[in-house]
Amino acid sequence: MVKVKNLHKKFGKIEVLKGINIELKKGQVVAILGPNGSGKTTLIKSILGLVIPTSGEIYIKGESATHSWDYRKYIGYMPQTAVFPENLTLKELINMLVDIRKEGYNPNIKESFIQGFKLHQYMDKKLKTLSGGTKQKVSALITFMFDPELYFLDEPTVGLDPISSSFLKDKIREQVERERLVVLTSHIMSEVEEIADYIIFLLEGVVYVQGSVKEIIENSGEKNLERAIAKLMERGYGS
């Protein structure tokens, strides 16, 4: 579903991505991991079209995304920190987005998220009055309610209470059964181990290692993903 070939990105003299080659297939949850400054955000924003690569190719569903924007209709993006028009109510925001996007809108999915996150009580409240955790729920709601084929979720459970976090993780795993592709980043390794199928670990702008969660844990000789990733980082920095 997503193919990245020899992707490079420079910001001035700083080379952030150094020839990334990855292929992401539908029907799985892929976690893109790595320390701060490893290139995770730049890679994801390049695929989303928010950053223009210096060189290389990106294909979405077999079509080049380098000079096209039409592919964005297949994508749902949940940023780590969403910014909403503060003077709109939640109901007004939802109606506005449905009017703008239309394609893919699924009222049943919308209602399931409103119920699962208990958002009914906030529908007539202005977005500027909502807590950070509630805004995170709103961000998840508007990402999923258009039923995209490809999800990019940046730290999706940050700020969520345990019940809401469990609900969202269940919804993420449901997408695998529906042959969707979910790409996420997270600093919570127990969460990644719970919901991800495949890991791409970046270090200083290159793919340092990739494989299934099980493979990475077994190859590290450690007992869980958190310790396996810590060992990868130690090896990568020559410690």
N, C-alpha and C positions, 0 to 999 in steps of 0.2 A: 504493500500500500504506500509506503514511503521509502524512497531510495535516495541516498546522498552519496555523491561521487566526487572524491578529491576536493572537498570543500575547504577553502582557505578564507580567512578574514583577518584583515589588518586594520587597526585603529592607529593611524599615523605610522610610527615605526614599530609599534607593538603588534606582534602576530599572535592573535588569540586562538584561531583555529588553524591547524597545520596539516591539512590533507585528511579530512574526516571521510571515512567510507563506512556506511552502515546501511542495512536494509531491515525495515520494520514491517512485519506481516500482521495481517488482521487476525482477530481472535486471540489476542494476548494483551497483558499489561506489561509494558516495558518501563523500567526505571532507569533514568539517566542520572548517574551519581558522579561525585567527584568533589574535591575540596573547593573552597572559594577561589575563583580565578582560574578554574580548570577549563572554562569555555561552555559550560552547560547552558547558561542563559543565552549566550550568543548563538549557539547551535539551534536552540528552540526558536529563537526570534528569527533566525535565518529561514527556517522551515515555514514559519508563519508569515514571512514577508515583511517583518518589522525591521529587519536588518538586511542590507544588500551585501551579499558575499563579495569578496575581492575576486575570487575565481571558484570554479567548480559548478556542479549541476545538482539540482534538487528535482525529484520527480514525485508527484502525488497521483496515485492511481494510474501510473504509466505515462502521465503527461508532464511535460516540463513546467515547473513552477517559476522558472527564472524570470520570465517576462510576462507572466500571467497572474491575474488576481481571481479568476473565476473559481479556482480550486478552494477558495476560502469558505465557500458554501458548505463544504463537507466537514468543516472543522468547528469544534467547540473549544474555546480557550478560557481557562480559569486562572487568572494571574494570582500571585501570592497576595497582593494587596489591590483590591478592586477600588476604582474611583467612580462614584455615581453622582448624577446631578442632585445636589443636596436638598433642593427645595421641592423635589418630586416626592410623592408618596410611593410606597412599594407597588401598590396597584397601578399607579400612573406609569411607573418605570416598566412594568411588565407589558402594559398595553402599548406603550411607545415602541418597545422592542419588537413586539409582534407586528405592529404596523410597518416597521422598517424592514424587518427580515422576512417575515411571513413563511418562507419555504422551510419545511421540516417541522414547523410548530406542532407540538403534540400536547393538547390540553390534559390528557390523562397523566402524562409524565409530570406536567406542571403541578397538577393537583396532588400527585403522590409525594412530591418534594415539599409542598406546602404543608401537607399533613405530617409527613415524616419529621420535618423540622419545626412543626408547630408554629408556622408563620402566619396563620390566620389573624392572630391578634395584632400583627404589625402592618396589615394591608393598607390601613389608612393613616399610618404614621409617616412623617417625613424621614427620608433616608438619613439626614444629618443627625437625627435623634437616636439612631440605632447603634448598638454596641458593636465592637469589632467582630465578635463571634457571630452576631446576627448578620452583619454584612457579609461574612464569609458564607453563611448559609444562602443568602441572596445570590451571591456569586455562583455558587454551585447550582442553584435553581435555574438561573438564566443560561448557564452553560449546557445543562442537560435537557431543558425543555424543548430545544430545537432538534433533538434526536440526531446529532451528527454521527458520521461514520468514524470520525477521528477526533480523539480528545487529547488536549494538552492541559495537564493539571499541575500547577506550580505550588508545591507545599499545600495540598488541598485540605488537610485536616487541621492546620494551624488555627488555634483559637476556638476549636470546637469542643464541646463537652463530650464525655464518653459515649452517651447515647447517640448524639448527632454524628460523631465520628464513625461509630459502628454502622449507622444507617448509610452514610456516604460510601464507606468501604464496601458494603453489600451492593450498592448501586454500581460501583466501579466493576466489581466482579461479574455482575449481570451482563455487562457489555461484552465480556469474553464469550459468554454463551450466545450472544446475538451477533457474533463475528465482527464486532467493532475492534478498533485498535485504541488503546489507552496508553498515552505516554505521560509519565509523571516524574517529578522530582520530589525528594523528601530527605530531610536530615534525620528522620526517625527510622532507624534501621529495622526495628521490630515490625513497624508498619509495612515497610518494603518487603520484608521476609513473608509477611502474612498475605499480601495481595499481588505481588509482582510475579511474573513468570520468567522474565528475562531481564538481565542487567547489562547496561553499557556504562563502563567506568572510565571517565575522562581524567586525564592528568596532563596539565600544561599544554592543552590544545590538541592532544592526540587520544585515540582510543587505546587506553592502556590494557584493558582486558574486557571481554564480554562473554556472556554465557548464561545458562539458567541459574537460578538462585541455588539450586542443589549442587550444580557443578562448581560454582564459585566457593561455596562453603567447603565441599569435599576437597577441592584442590588446595585450599588454604590450610587444611588440617585443623581448622578451628571448629568450635561447636555451634556457632551461630553466625548470622550475617554481619552483625556489628563488629565482632572480632575479626572476621574475614576481611572486611573493608579496612579496618585499622591496619591489618598486616599488609594489605595492598599499598596503602599510603606510605607505610614505613619503607617498603621495598622501593617504591617509586621515588622517594626522596633520598634513597641510599642510606637509610638509618640502619 
